[in-house]
Structures are given as structure tokens and as C-alpha cells.
Amino acid sequence: MPADMPADMADGWCVIGAGPSGLTALKNLRACGIQAECLEREAGLGGNWRFGSPSSRVFGSTRLISSKRLTQFVDYPMPRDWPAYPDHRQCLAYLEGYARHFGLLSRIRLGTGVARIERPADGTRGWLVTTADGATTPYAGIVIASGHNREPRWPEIEGTFSGTLLHAADYKSPTCPVEIAGRRVLVIGGGNSGSDIAVEVSRHASRAVHSTRRGYHVVPRFILGRPADVRGERLLAMRAPLWLRRIVSLRMIDRTIGLPWRHGLPRPDHRLFESHPIVNDELFARFDAGALVPAGDVAAFAGPEVVFADGSREAFDIVICATGYRIEHPFIAPEHLATIDGVPRLFMNLLHPIHDDIAVVGLIQPDSGQWGITDWQARLVARMARATGRAPRAAAWLYRERQRPAGPVAIRYLDSPRHRLEVEHFSYRRRLERLVRGMDRRLARDSIDQVVTAPARRAAGGSRRVARAPG
């Protein structure tokens, strides 16, 4: 335990995980005057971005698919001389710099995994956190920021594959954990990891095939020399209607890398923006060069062969499943996160609909950069923590906001497991900003009222003491 870490945290908050979401949660709680500490199971901070750690799911060539401008935290910009899309080494350096800049290192307990989170047996408020070493500590509130890219989701495919079967979670490079060179490799999954791995594999394998269940829209990192998401942000800021943004974006994509059907690929069964964006500059070029072969969905394994949905069969040495991750929080009972069908049903995927002493930061998959959005999430959580027991009107207002029915959505995402956490970043961020501003106003009013009424309360207390004295 760091030297200045308080032993008694019964009035403080506990943050689970020191990845991007946990760091900004810790920073914002402390900025609001909330005593807080962070528990991290790994030996270093950074979460998914600490390449090589057991919990990391990035591979050697990983870099951001969102630009640094739309990824960075609100009050800690990435260096101007960095590329528009930093790699995982730069991302880790950025997170470590963030922790140093805001004095977070002394508040993080590394190598401290969480085994269990539960309510006190006597029904009082707060939480008991039991760590892997068996120690139990009481806290007033909990922020879960342990990520949702840890537990691999394997595809349900009949039969058995006799070659090497991997999940993208374990893929690190063309030589780790297996040698790709000269082998026949199938990559299953059309998401960003699957597309990136397929492109990389196609440079080394004797044959590389990319299997996807459907056609997808692919977006280049740059359009006319600028990050594609920055150009899209300008249209959003101009309040361009969705139909116009689609037309403009499709034309720009077509001019840059072409649309899927121009490369002999199937037309997507959904409109642009209705699935998580696939950001890749090289995928189509590898298809065009014949270095990567597109294929449909996989129906079954048959020893060394893979049977595709169209009935075709082909033998492979290695199959890599880039099929996503399960949402799991094994250290806390599902009812504490209002979980239904395996998905926490939280207000804005963030706050419990009723309780104001628990939140999950980072349980979203935005269609752009995430860290700046989790910064706003953490700001709201910190204000909720500050209001609890101190600013009743602010707490009541936020409670009412959490009870409001969800409004109409402009974009309906594909009904698939990987889109359960999808949010449209621009409207989601604006809503967070509005809630934070609303809490700030009410917290200020409650503070003023407390200052104004304190003399009266003290006078009343003094009168009562005088009245009791004769007895």
C-alpha cells in the first residue's frame, strides 16, 4: 500500500481497474473532494494498453482507430507532435503521463485483484470489497472500470478443428503465439481486430482468408488528408441531418478507398453508421491484390477443414477467431448492476437507476474515441458522489433524470452482441455535458444554502443547549 494511502476508506470510494476509465474516474473523484483509491490486479497501470500484460488484448501493431483529438481526455491533450493515430506504446505513455500529472500514482494499489464486492450483511449503505489476498475493506461507493474486453467470446461452430485454434485475445504478432509464415490461415470476424489481423496475416501466410457474417462499411483513417472522424465531427457540429451525413461520408469514402462492392465484396445489409465503424486503410487493397481472400460465414469444422455457409470447404492450419468479448463482472452479483440477459441495464450504461453509490465507467462502445467520453462519465459520477448526503436537491435531480424514459434514437444499430454497448458519441457526450452542468448548478445552490443557513442552525443549537442547561 502506498505510504499516504489511508487505512480507513469507509467514507471513500473504490475504483476497480487502472486502465483509461479507472484513471479518469480516480482523477475526477479526487477533483470533487472525494477520498478515493484504485485497485488494479496487474503489476502496472494502463489496462488493455499495457501490451504483454495478462489482461491486455492489443497486439504488436495495434494503434488507435480513432484520432488522438477525439480520443484524448478532456483536460490532458496528447502531444501535438504525435501522429494522428498513436500506437499502443504511445497510448500507454500517455496514460502513465496522465497518472503522474494528476498525482494518481500514490492512490493506486497495483497487484491487487478484486475477488468480491458485496453489501454489508447488516443492510447499511456502502460496499465491502474483498481482494484476492482475503482482505476486506469498506467503502462508501464503488466505480467499476475493469473494462469489457477481457473474456473471449468464441463462435458457436459445430464440429472440431484439428489445427491451431486461437482467439484474437491471444494473438500478438505473426510469430506469437504461433508462426504464421507459410501457413494456411483463416481469420473469422469482420470487426476492427479481425480486419487488422487479417491484413497483417496476409503479408506472411501462404494463404489468408477472411470470413465475415455480413458485408461491412469500411472507413479509411484519413479523408483528404485529415482524420476521417474529425471530418465527421464537423458535420455533427453543424447539425447536419443523418441522411446528409451519410451521403457526404459515402462519397468521401468512395473517393478515398472505394465502397465494398467496388472490390467484389457483398453490399452491407445495413446503412452507414448502423454498425461500429471498421476503420482500415489496407483491407480493400489486400483483397484487390489477391493476398487476402474474402469468405462468408463459417458453418462447421471438420478436422483440418472448415465448412462455409455456402457449402464450400477448405483446409487450414490456423484459425483465428476475432469474435469479440463477453461482458462479465464476476466479482459482483448481477442484481447490483441491474443485469438482464447478461447486460447491465444502467442509465446511459453508467449509473444504477436507483442507487447512487455505484457506477460502471467505460461500459460503452462509442463510434469514435472513448477516453474523452469516459472523462465526462467520471465527472458525472464524481458529482453524484459529492451530492450524496451533502446536496439533497442535486442528488434528487439526478435521481429524477435517471428515471426519465429513454428518448428516440437517431441511429438503430445492428442487433448483435458486439453492438449491445454501442453509443453515438456526439449525442451521448452532449447529454453527459448537460448533466454535469446541471449538477454543478445544483451543487452550487446547495452549498450556498448551507452557508446561509449554518448560522441559523448554530443559533438554534445554542438556544437548545441554553434551554437544557437548567435541567
C-alpha positions in Angstrom: 0.0 0.0 0.0 1.4 3.4 -0.9 2.7 5.4 2.1 0.0 8.1 2.1 -3.0 5.7 1.5 -5.5 6.0 4.3 -6.2 2.7 6.1 -9.8 3.6 6.7 -11.8 4.1 3.4 -15.3 3.7 4.9 -16.2 7.3 3.7 -14.3 7.0 0.4 -14.8 5.4 -3.0 -13.1 2.5 -4.6 -12.2 2.4 -8.3 -11.8 -1.1 -9.8 -9.2 -1.0 -12.6 -6.4 1.4 -13.5 -7.0 1.5 -17.3 -8.1 4.6 -19.1 -11.6 4.5 -17.4 -10.3 3.8 -14.0 -7.7 6.6 -14.1 -10.1 9.3 -15.1 -12.6 8.0 -12.5 -10.0 8.3 -9.8 -8.9 11.7 -11.0 -12.4 13.2 -11.1 -13.5 11.8 -7.8 -10.4 13.4 -6.2 -11.1 16.7 -8.0 -14.5 16.8 -6.4 -13.1 16.3 -3.0 -14.0 12.6 -2.7 -11.5 10.4 -0.9 -10.7 7.5 -3.3 -8.3 4.8 -4.1 -7.9 2.5 -7.1 -7.3 -1.3 -7.1 -5.5 -2.8 -10.1 -4.8 -6.5 -10.5 -1.9 -6.1 -12.8 1.6 -5.0 -12.0 1.2 -1.8 -13.9 -1.5 0.7 -14.9 -2.9 1.1 -18.4 -5.2 -1.9 -18.6 -5.7 -3.1 -22.2 -2.9 -0.7 -23.3 -0.2 -2.4 -21.3 1.0 -4.7 -24.1 2.1 -8.0 -22.8 0.2 -8.0 -19.5 -2.3 -10.8 -18.9 -5.3 -8.5 -19.3 -4.0 -6.8 -22.4 -5.8 -7.6 -25.7 -3.8 -5.4 -28.1 -1.2 -6.9 -30.4 2.2 -5.6 -31.5 0.9 -3.5 -34.4 -2.1 -2.1 -32.7 -2.8 1.7 -33.0 -5.9 3.7 -32.3 -8.8 3.6 -34.8 -10.0 7.0 -33.5 -7.9 10.1 -33.9 -6.0 11.5 -30.9 -8.1 14.6 -31.0 -11.3 12.6 -30.4 -9.7 10.1 -28.1 -7.8 12.2 -25.5 -9.1 13.1 -22.1 -10.8 16.5 -21.8 -8.1 18.3 -19.9 -4.9 16.4 -20.9 -4.2 16.7 -24.6 -1.9 14.3 -26.5 1.4 15.7 -27.7 1.0 17.8 -30.9 4.0 16.1 -32.5 2.4 12.6 -32.2 0.8 11.1 -35.2 -3.0 11.4 -35.6 -3.4 7.8 -34.7 -1.0 6.9 -31.9 0.2 3.3 -31.4 -0.2 1.2 -28.2 3.2 2.3 -26.9 2.3 5.9 -27.1 -1.1 5.2 -25.6 0.5 3.6 -22.6 2.9 6.5 -22.2 0.0 8.9 -22.4 -1.9 7.1 -19.6 1.2 7.0 -17.4 1.7 10.7 -18.0 -1.9 11.4 -17.1 -1.5 9.5 -13.8 1.7 11.4 -13.0 0.3 14.8 -14.0 -2.8 14.5 -11.7 -0.9 12.8 -8.8 -2.7 9.5 -9.1 0.1 7.1 -8.6 0.1 7.2 -4.8 -3.6 6.3 -4.9 -3.3 3.1 -7.0 -2.7 -0.2 -5.4 -1.1 -2.4 -8.1 -1.1 -6.2 -8.0 -4.4 -6.1 -6.1 -7.1 -8.1 -7.7 -10.8 -7.9 -6.5 -12.4 -11.2 -5.5 -15.8 -10.0 -4.3 -17.9 -6.8 -3.9 -21.0 -7.1 -1.7 -23.3 -5.1 0.5 -22.8 -5.2 4.3 -24.7 -8.0 5.9 -26.5 -5.6 8.2 -28.1 -3.8 5.3 -26.3 -0.5 5.9 -25.2 1.7 3.0 -21.8 1.2 1.3 -19.8 -1.7 0.0 -17.4 -4.3 1.2 -14.6 -5.1 -1.2 -12.6 -8.3 -0.7 -9.3 -8.5 -2.5 -7.6 -11.7 -3.8 -5.5 -11.9 -0.6 -8.6 -12.1 1.5 -8.6 -8.6 3.0 -11.9 -6.8 3.2 -12.3 -3.0 3.1 -15.5 -0.9 3.5 -16.2 1.9 1.0 -19.0 4.4 0.6 -19.1 3.9 -3.1 -17.8 1.8 -6.0 -16.7 2.6 -9.5 -16.2 -0.4 -11.7 -13.8 0.4 -14.5 -12.5 -3.1 -15.3 -13.2 -3.0 -19.0 -15.3 -5.3 -21.2 -12.6 -6.7 -23.5 -11.2 -9.5 -21.3 -13.2 -12.7 -21.6 -13.2 -14.0 -25.2 -16.4 -14.8 -26.9 -15.9 -17.9 -29.0 -18.2 -18.5 -32.0 -20.7 -21.4 -31.8 -19.4 -23.6 -34.6 -20.3 -27.3 -34.9 -17.5 -29.9 -35.1 -13.9 -29.9 -34.1 -10.9 -28.2 -35.8 -7.7 -30.3 -35.7 -5.4 -27.4 -36.4 -4.4 -24.5 -34.2 -7.5 -22.6 -33.0 -6.8 -19.1 -31.4 -8.9 -16.2 -30.2 -7.8 -12.7 -31.2 -7.3 -12.1 -27.4 -4.2 -14.3 -27.6 -2.8 -13.1 -31.0 0.2 -10.8 -30.5 2.1 -10.9 -33.8 2.8 -13.1 -36.9 5.2 -15.1 -34.7 3.4 -15.1 -31.4 1.8 -17.3 -30.1 2.3 -19.4 -33.4 4.3 -18.9 -36.5 2.1 -17.6 -39.3 4.6 -17.7 -42.2 3.9 -20.3 -44.8 0.7 -21.5 -43.1 -2.9 -21.5 -44.3 -4.7 -19.1 -42.0 -8.4 -18.3 -41.6 -9.5 -15.2 -39.7 -13.1 -15.2 -38.5 -14.7 -11.8 -37.7 -15.3 -8.6 -39.6 -14.6 -6.1 -36.7 -11.6 -3.9 -36.3 -9.4 -6.6 -34.7 -10.4 -9.2 -37.2 -9.7 -6.8 -40.1 -6.3 -5.7 -38.7 -5.2 -9.2 -38.0 -6.4 -10.4 -41.5 -4.3 -7.6 -43.1 -1.3 -8.5 -41.1 -1.6 -12.2 -41.6 -2.0 -11.7 -45.4 1.6 -10.5 -45.5 3.0 -13.7 -44.0 0.7 -16.6 -44.6 0.9 -18.9 -47.7 -2.9 -18.3 -47.9 -5.0 -15.9 -45.9 -8.8 -16.0 -45.8 -11.1 -13.5 -44.0 -14.5 -14.8 -43.0 -17.4 -12.4 -42.2 -21.0 -13.0 -41.5 -22.1 -9.9 -43.4 -20.8 -7.1 -45.5 -19.5 -4.1 -43.7 -18.8 -0.5 -44.5 -15.1 0.3 -44.1 -13.8 3.8 -43.3 -10.3 5.0 -44.0 -8.3 6.7 -41.3 -7.8 9.8 -43.4 -10.1 11.6 -45.9 -8.5 14.3 -47.9 -5.5 14.5 -45.6 -7.4 14.8 -42.3 -8.6 12.1 -39.9 -12.0 10.8 -41.0 -13.6 11.1 -37.6 -12.5 14.8 -37.4 -14.2 15.5 -40.7 -17.3 13.7 -39.4 -17.2 15.7 -36.2 -17.5 18.9 -38.3 -20.7 17.7 -39.9 -22.1 16.8 -36.5 -21.2 20.2 -35.1 -23.0 21.8 -38.0 -26.1 19.7 -37.0 -26.2 18.2 -40.4 -29.1 15.7 -40.6 -28.2 12.0 -40.6 -29.2 11.4 -44.3 -26.9 14.2 -45.4 -24.0 12.9 -43.3 -24.5 9.5 -44.9 -24.4 10.9 -48.4 -21.4 13.1 -47.8 -19.5 10.4 -45.9 -20.2 7.7 -48.5 -18.9 9.9 -51.3 -15.8 10.8 -49.4 -15.1 7.1 -48.6 -15.7 6.1 -52.2 -13.2 8.7 -53.4 -10.6 7.5 -50.9 -10.7 3.7 -50.8 -13.9 2.8 -52.7 -17.1 1.2 -51.4 -17.2 -2.6 -50.6 -19.0 -3.6 -53.8 -16.4 -1.9 -56.0 -13.9 -4.5 -54.6 -16.2 -7.5 -55.3 -17.4 -7.7 -51.7 -21.1 -8.0 -50.7 -23.1 -4.9 -50.1 -23.7 -4.3 -46.4 -27.1 -5.3 -45.1 -27.2 -2.1 -43.1 -26.7 1.6 -43.7 -23.6 3.5 -42.9 -23.3 4.4 -39.2 -25.6 1.5 -38.2 -22.7 -0.7 -37.1 -19.5 0.0 -35.2 -17.1 1.6 -37.8 -14.5 -0.6 -39.3 -11.5 1.7 -39.7 -8.9 0.3 -42.1 -6.8 1.7 -44.9 -5.4 -1.5 -46.3 -8.2 -4.1 -46.2 -9.6 -3.5 -49.7 -6.1 -3.2 -51.2 -5.2 -6.7 -49.8 -8.4 -8.1 -51.3 -7.7 -6.5 -54.6 -4.1 -7.8 -54.7 -5.3 -11.3 -54.0 -3.2 -11.5 -50.9 -6.4 -11.8 -48.8 -9.4 -13.8 -49.9 -12.9 -12.9 -48.6 -15.3 -15.7 -47.5 -18.7 -16.0 -45.9 -19.8 -17.3 -42.5 -18.3 -20.5 -41.1 -20.9 -23.3 -40.7 -18.7 -26.1 -39.2 -15.3 -27.5 -38.5 -14.4 -30.9 -39.9 -10.9 -31.9 -38.8 -8.4 -29.9 -40.8 -11.2 -28.4 -42.9 -13.6 -25.5 -42.5 -17.1 -25.7 -44.0 -18.5 -22.4 -45.0 -22.2 -21.5 -45.1 -22.3 -21.7 -48.9 -21.2 -25.4 -48.7 -17.6 -24.8 -49.8 -14.8 -26.4 -47.8 -11.1 -25.6 -47.4 -8.3 -26.9 -45.2 -6.4 -24.6 -42.9 -3.5 -24.8 -40.5 -4.6 -22.0 -38.2 -8.0 -20.4 -37.4 -8.1 -17.1 -35.5 -11.4 -16.1 -34.0 -11.8 -12.3 -33.8 -15.3 -12.7 -32.4 -15.4 -10.2 -29.6 -15.7 -10.5 -25.8 -18.3 -11.3 -23.2 -19.5 -8.7 -20.7 -18.5 -10.1 -17.3 -18.2 -8.7 -13.8 -17.5 -11.9 -11.8 -16.8 -10.2 -8.6 -20.2 -8.7 -8.1 -23.7 -10.2 -8.1 -25.7 -9.3 -11.3 -28.6 -7.7 -9.4 -26.2 -5.0 -8.1 -25.8 -3.9 -11.7 -29.4 -4.3 -12.7 -28.3 -7.0 -15.2 -30.7 -8.6 -17.6 -29.7 -11.2 -20.2 -26.0 -10.7 -19.3 -26.0 -6.9 -19.9 -26.1 -4.3 -17.0 -29.2 -2.1 -17.6 -27.8 1.1 -16.3 -28.7 4.7 -17.0 -26.6 5.7 -20.0 -24.7 2.4 -19.4 -23.2 4.3 -16.4 -25.4 4.8 -13.4 -27.6 2.4 -11.4 -31.2 3.5 -11.9 -31.8 3.7 -8.2 -28.6 3.5 -6.1 -26.2 6.5 -6.1 -23.2 4.7 -4.6 -22.2 2.5 -7.6 -21.3 3.2 -11.3 -19.6 1.5 -14.2 -17.3 3.8 -16.2 -16.3 2.7 -19.7 -19.1 0.3 -20.3 -19.7 1.7 -23.8 -18.5 1.3 -27.3 -18.7 4.7 -29.0 -18.5 5.2 -32.7 -15.4 7.4 -32.1 -12.8 7.9 -29.4 -13.7 6.7 -25.9 -11.4 8.3 -23.3 -12.8 11.8 -23.5 -16.3 10.4 -23.1 -15.3 8.3 -20.1 -13.8 11.5 -18.7 -17.3 13.1 -18.9 -18.8 9.9 -17.4 -16.4 10.1 -14.5 -17.2 13.8 -14.0 -20.9 12.9 -13.6 -20.1 10.1 -11.2 -17.9 12.3 -9.1 -20.7 14.9 -8.8 -23.2 12.2 -7.8 -20.8 11.1 -5.1 -20.3 14.6 -3.9 -24.1 15.2 -3.8 -24.9 12.0 -1.8 -25.7 13.0 1.8 -24.4 16.6 1.2 -26.5 18.2 -1.5 -30.0 16.7 -1.4 -31.5 18.7 -4.2 -28.7 17.9 -6.6 -29.0 14.2 -5.7 -32.8 14.3 -6.1 -32.5 16.0 -9.5 -30.0 13.4 -10.8 -32.3 10.6 -9.5 -35.2 12.1 -11.5 -33.1 12.3 -14.6 -32.2 8.6 -14.2 -35.9 7.7 -14.1 -36.8 9.5 -17.4 -37.6 7.1 -20.2 -35.1 7.0 -23.0 -35.9 9.3 -25.9 -36.0 8.4 -29.5 -32.7 7.3 -31.1 -31.5 8.6 -34.4 -29.4 5.5 -35.2 -30.6 2.0 -34.7 -27.6 -0.3 -34.5 -27.4 -3.9 -35.7 -28.9 -6.4 -33.3 -25.8 -8.3 -32.4 -23.7 -8.9 -29.3 -21.0 -6.5 -30.3 -23.5 -3.7 -30.6 -25.0 -4.1 -27.1 -22.9 -1.3 -25.8 -22.8 0.9 -28.9 -23.5 4.6 -28.5 -23.5 7.5 -30.9 -20.6 9.5 -29.4 -21.7 13.1 -30.2 -25.2 13.0 -28.7 -24.1 10.8 -25.8 -21.3 13.2 -24.9 -23.6 16.3 -25.2 -26.1 14.6 -22.8 -23.3 13.9 -20.3 -22.1 17.5 -20.5 -25.7 18.7 -19.9 -26.0 16.5 -16.8 -22.6 17.6 -15.4 -23.6 21.3 -15.9 -26.9 20.6 -14.2 -25.3 19.0 -11.3 -22.7 21.9 -10.9 -25.5 24.4 -10.7 -27.4 22.5 -8.1 -24.3 21.6 -6.1 -23.5 25.4 -6.0 -27.0 26.3 -4.9 -27.0 23.6 -2.1 -23.6 24.9 -1.0 -24.9 28.5 -0.8 -28.0 27.4 1.1 -25.8 25.5 3.6 -23.6 28.6 4.1 -26.6 30.8 4.6 -28.5 28.5 7.0 -25.5 27.4 9.0 -25.6 30.5 11.4 -29.3 29.9 11.9 -28.7 26.2 12.7 -25.8 27.1 15.1 -28.0 29.7 16.8 -30.8 27.2 17.2 -28.4 24.6 18.5 -27.1 27.2 21.0 -30.6 28.1 22.1 -31.4 24.4 22.7 -28.2 24.0 24.8 -29.1 27.0 26.9 -32.7 25.7 27.4 -31.4 22.3 28.6 -28.8 23.7 30.9 -31.0 24.4 33.9 -32.2 20.8 34.0 
